[in-house]
Amino acid sequence: MRFLVRKIDIGKWLQTDIKRGEPPSADACTGCLRTQGNSLSVWAVQNEGDADEGVLAQATTFDHLDAIDVVLLEKGEVEAAKLKLAATRGRTAVADLADRHLDIVELNYGSLGAVAGLIIRRICDGAVKRYTKGDLVRLLKAAINTNRLNPADLKPSVLKKVA
C-alpha cells in the first residue's frame, strides 16, 4: 500500500497561508492531529484513486453524514520522516478493510510536527479530496449492494440517509 488516508478539516489548514510557508493554525493541529495513546489513525490504500476504500472504512463508524476532506499521505514519505507505523485492526463495519488500518505511533511534540509538515506538503501538492454527503451515501450504498456492509451495522441516523 502506497498511500495513507487521513481525515482532516481542510478549512482549518487554510486559516493561514501554509502554501507560502506560514505555520499552520493551532486549530488545524489540535483538531486534525488529535492523538489517542500518542498515535494517529490512518487507512492504507494502493493508489490515490483507491482513497474511497479508506473513506468507506471510516464512514461506517460515523454518527451522521457530512462532507469530509481527506489527505493522502505517501507512505514512503511518512517512513522517510522516521515516523513509526504499526498495523492495528481498524474499527470499521467492512470486514475486508479492517486489516488496512495503521497507526502512526510513538508520537511526541517533534514527530507530530513532522506529520503536520507532511500534511502541508500534500495539501500544496493537491492531494486532498473532498467527499460530499452524497459521495458518502454512494460509497455506503455500493458496499451494502455488494454485501461488504450489513446496513444494521450503521448508526440509525446514517442508515436513514442510506436507505
C-alpha positions in Angstrom: 0.0 0.0 0.0 1.5 3.3 -1.1 -0.8 5.9 0.4 -2.3 6.6 3.8 -5.7 8.2 4.1 -6.3 10.7 7.0 -9.4 12.7 7.6 -8.8 16.4 8.0 -10.6 19.7 8.1 -9.1 21.5 5.1 -10.6 24.8 6.2 -8.5 24.7 9.4 -5.3 24.1 7.4 -6.1 27.1 5.2 -6.7 29.5 8.1 -3.1 30.6 7.5 -1.2 30.8 4.2 0.6 27.5 4.6 1.3 27.5 0.9 3.6 30.5 1.5 5.3 29.0 4.5 3.2 30.3 7.3 2.8 27.9 10.2 -0.5 26.0 10.4 -3.1 27.3 12.8 -3.4 25.8 16.2 -7.0 24.7 15.2 -5.5 22.6 12.4 -3.0 20.9 14.7 -5.3 20.4 17.7 -8.4 19.5 15.6 -6.8 17.3 12.9 -3.9 15.8 14.7 -5.7 14.8 17.9 -3.9 11.7 19.1 -5.0 8.8 21.3 -2.3 6.9 23.1 0.3 9.1 21.2 -1.0 7.6 17.9 -2.8 8.8 14.8 -5.1 6.6 12.8 -4.7 6.2 9.0 -6.0 3.8 6.4 -3.7 2.3 3.8 -4.7 2.3 0.1 -2.8 1.2 -3.0 -3.2 4.4 -5.1 -4.8 7.8 -5.0 -7.8 6.5 -6.9 -8.4 4.0 -4.1 -9.0 6.6 -1.5 -12.7 5.6 -1.5 -11.7 2.4 0.4 -10.2 4.4 3.3 -13.2 6.7 3.4 -15.6 3.8 3.3 -13.9 2.2 6.2 -14.3 5.4 8.3 -17.8 6.3 7.1 -19.2 3.1 8.6 -18.5 4.4 12.1 -19.9 7.9 11.6 -22.7 9.2 13.8 -24.0 11.3 10.9 -23.1 12.1 7.3 -21.5 15.4 6.4 -18.9 16.4 3.8 -15.4 15.4 4.8 -11.9 16.1 3.5 -9.1 13.5 3.4 -5.4 13.9 2.7 -3.4 11.2 1.0 0.0 10.9 2.7 2.7 9.0 0.8 3.7 6.0 2.9 7.3 6.3 1.8 7.4 10.0 3.0 6.0 9.0 6.3 8.7 6.3 6.7 11.4 8.7 5.4 10.4 11.2 8.2 11.3 8.4 10.6 7.6 8.1 11.8 6.7 4.6 13.0 3.8 2.8 11.6 2.0 -0.1 13.4 -0.6 -2.4 11.9 -3.7 -2.3 14.1 -7.1 -3.7 13.4 -9.3 -0.9 12.2 -12.7 -0.1 13.6 -15.0 -0.5 10.6 -18.1 -2.4 9.7 -16.5 -3.5 6.4 -14.6 -6.6 7.4 -12.3 -6.8 4.4 -11.0 -3.3 5.2 -10.2 -3.8 8.9 -6.6 -5.0 8.2 -5.8 -1.9 6.1 -5.7 0.2 9.2 -2.4 1.5 10.6 -1.4 3.9 13.4 1.4 6.4 13.3 2.8 5.5 16.7 5.1 6.8 19.4 4.3 10.4 18.5 5.6 13.3 20.5 5.9 17.1 20.1 8.5 16.8 17.4 7.1 13.9 15.4 3.6 15.4 15.5 5.2 18.5 13.8 6.7 16.2 11.2 3.2 14.8 10.5 1.9 18.4 10.2 4.7 19.1 7.7 3.7 16.1 5.6 0.1 17.1 5.6 1.0 20.7 4.5 3.2 19.3 1.7 0.4 17.1 0.4 -2.1 20.0 0.6 0.3 22.0 -1.5 0.5 19.1 -3.9 -3.3 19.0 -4.2 -3.5 15.6 -2.6 -6.7 16.4 -0.7 -10.0 15.0 -1.7 -13.5 16.3 -0.6 -16.3 13.8 -0.1 -19.8 15.3 -0.1 -22.6 13.8 1.9 -23.8 12.3 -1.5 -20.4 10.7 -2.1 -20.6 9.1 1.3 -24.1 7.8 0.7 -22.9 6.4 -2.7 -20.0 4.6 -1.1 -22.1 3.1 1.7 -24.9 2.0 -0.7 -22.4 0.4 -3.0 -20.9 -1.5 -0.1 -24.3 -2.7 1.0 -25.3 -3.7 -2.6 -22.1 -5.8 -2.9 -22.7 -7.4 0.6 -19.5 -5.9 2.0 -21.5 -4.0 4.6 -24.5 -5.0 6.7 -26.8 -2.0 6.9 -27.6 -3.0 10.5 -24.0 -2.1 11.4 -24.6 1.6 10.6 -25.8 4.2 13.2 -29.5 4.8 12.8 -29.0 8.4 11.6 -26.7 7.2 8.9 -28.9 4.3 7.9 -31.8 6.7 7.3 -29.7 8.6 4.8 -28.6 5.4 3.0 -31.9 3.6 3.0 
